Amino acid sequence: MAETVLVADDEAEDLAFLSGLLEKDGFTVRQASSGAKALELLEAWKFDLVITDLVMPGASGFEVIQAAQRLHPEAICLALTGHGSLDSAIDALRMGAYSYLLKPCDETGFRHCIQRGLEKQRLTKELRLRNQELEALNRDLDSKVQKATQELTTLSYRMLTEMASLKEIDELKTSFLNHVSHDLKNPLTTIRGYLELFTDDPKFELNAEVRDCLMKVRKATSHMEYLISQLLEAAKVSSGTVKLERVRVPLAELAQEAIALLQIQADASGLKLELRLDPSAPSAVQADRGRLLQILSNLLGNACKFTPKGGKVTLHVALTEGRTRFCVEDTGPGIAPEHQGRIFEKFYQVDRSASRPFKGLGLGLRIAKDLVELHGGRIWIESQPGKGSRFYFDLP
């Protein structure tokens, strides 16, 4: 769309010359032969370019420039002046005119000035548009940041609330297990006492069938006591009340004792139980002797339970990367990858079927993990189905 130009000049020859050049270049031109006429046209039409002589009857070119800036802020204003009126041209520039031309105008200079003026106008419009877009983007970004901040605040509050709730639930669960375990332990102790009396005291003459039934009940009672002791131990370790009594523990002696504790179970299951103490292993470690023995017993007992007859369970002790490393290796069925990430969770069992051969609560490995971490160590598993398992833990 062609730009619209107002040309105001009281000299008819100059007015016709400039208007002719502009029309030839494709502009829409409106002419004013006086300042008063120019003001009327500014009120009635929208102009992109205003070219005005500074000295005209009815109203000066300065008034025309002022009116143009008020009515058409984006319009480019050019002042026309004679050679003897340069001061007036400077005043016009101060009032906001883009440039000035000396009369009479030559065609090349006039066209060049028009082109520069319109280019400035185009760049000004583009800059304003880009600023508007930037402001819109900033508003949008600010809105998104506020929304994200609000969502993050809500999420943080939910996380803190849910974490507090989970902690409270865990504490309640631990407290519940603790109380229930104690409540179950007392009557079981009484039951076991009577069973021992009936089965061990010769004054009770029992026939073989009755004795066999009572021995099975006695065995089941012992298993129940073991499960309750596991619950109590898990609750105690989870509560954070376990205090370690660190002493200098001779490693060879401790490892041999751990093997000896499990030897009867291994022999009954037809397993070979070995100790391999690497020459690099330190002679002793600073640890709670009873708790360290408990960790080894849990891991060795677990390995013996799940390794088939004729298999082997080995306890390795070595120094690796500046830490004392223990490894309980078995030749059992191994553990599938999907179970390995959860094997140390409370109550987690790989075989949850009612027909599983070993009835436990799934607490032994969790207790071992908590005790290892209490010593400042870490515990992990390496296993492949059909190729056995290796349970590692190391201590500082």
C-alpha positions, 0 to 999 in steps of 0.5 A, a space after each residue: 500500500 502506497 504511503 500518503 504524503 502531505 506537501 504544504 508550500 505557498 509557492 505554487 511552483 515548488 508545490 507542483 514540482 515536489 508533488 509531481 516527483 512523489 506521485 511519479 514514485 507511487 506516493 498518494 499526495 495531498 497538497 496544501 497551499 497554506 499552513 491553515 489548509 495543511 492543518 485542516 488536512 492533518 485533521 481529516 486524513 492520516 499521513 505517513 510523511 509531512 513535507 512543509 515549508 516553514 514560512 506560510 500564510 495562515 499558519 507556520 510550518 512549525 505549527 504544521 509539524 507540531 500538529 502532525 506529531 500530535 495527530 500522527 506520531 509515526 509520521 516523518 516530518 521534513 522542513 523546507 527552508 531557504 538558504 537564509 533561514 538555516 536557524 529556522 531549520 535547526 529549530 524545526 529539527 529541535 521540534 521533532 522534524 526528521 530532516 530539512 531541505 534547502 529550497 529550491 530542492 534538487 530531485 536526487 537530494 529530495 528523493 534520497 531524503 524521502 527514502 531515508 525518512 521512510 526507512 527510519 519510519 519502517 525501522 521505528 515501526 518494526 522496533 516498536 512491534 518487536 518491543 511489543 512482542 518482547 513485552 508479550 513474551 515477557 508477560 507470558 514468561 512471567 505468567 509461566 514462571 509464577 504458575 511454575 513457582 506456584 506449582 512447585 510450592 504446592 508440590 513442595 508442600 505436598 512432598 513435605 506433608 506426605 514425607 511427614 505422613 510416611 515417617 509418622 506411619 513408619 513410626 506407628 508401624 514400628 511401634 505397633 510391631 514392637 508392642 505386638 511382638 512383646 505381647 506375643 512373646 510372653 504367652 509363647 514363652 509359657 507355652 514353650 515351658 509347658 511343652 518342655 516340661 511334658 516332653 523332657 520330664 520322664 514322669 509324664 508317660 506319653 505314648 509315641 504318637 502324643 510325644 511326636 505331636 508335642 515335639 512338632 508343636 514345640 518346633 513350631 513354637 520355637 519358629 514362632 519365637 524366632 519370627 517374633 525376635 526378628 520383628 523385635 530386632 527390626 523394630 529396634 534397628 529401625 527406631 534408631 535406638 541401637 547403639 554400637 559398642 565398637 571394639 577391636 574385633 579380630 577378623 579370623 576369629 570372628 569369621 571362624 565363629 560365624 562359620 561354626 554357628 552355621 555348621 550344624 545347619 549346613 551339615 543338616 542340609 548336606 552343604 559344604 561350608 568354607 572360610 577363605 581369608 585373603 592374605 590382604 585382609 586386615 587382622 582386625 576391624 573396629 566394629 560392634 562384635 555382636 552386631 557384626 556376628 549377627 550380620 554374618 549369621 544372617 547372610 550365611 543362614 540365608 545362603 544355607 537355607 536356599 542352597 540345595 543339598 550338595 551345594 557350597 556356601 563360602 565366606 570370603 574376607 579381603 581388603 578391597 579399595 581400603 575397606 574390609 570386604 566380606 562376601 557370602 557366596 552360594 551355589 544356589 538358584 540365584 535371584 532374578 534381576 527384578 528382585 535384586 533391587 528390592 531384596 533388602 526391603 522390609 518384609 520383601 520375599 522373592 518366593 511369596 507362595 504359601 508352599 515355599 519351603 522356608 517360612 520367614 518374614 523377610 526381615 533378615 536381609 533388611 536387618 543386615 542392611 541397617 546394621 551394615 549402614 550403622 557401621 558406616 558400610 554398604 551392602 549389595 548383591 550380585 546374582 544370576 539365575 542358575 549361577 548362585 548369589 554373592 552378598 557383599 558388604 564392606 566396612 571402613 
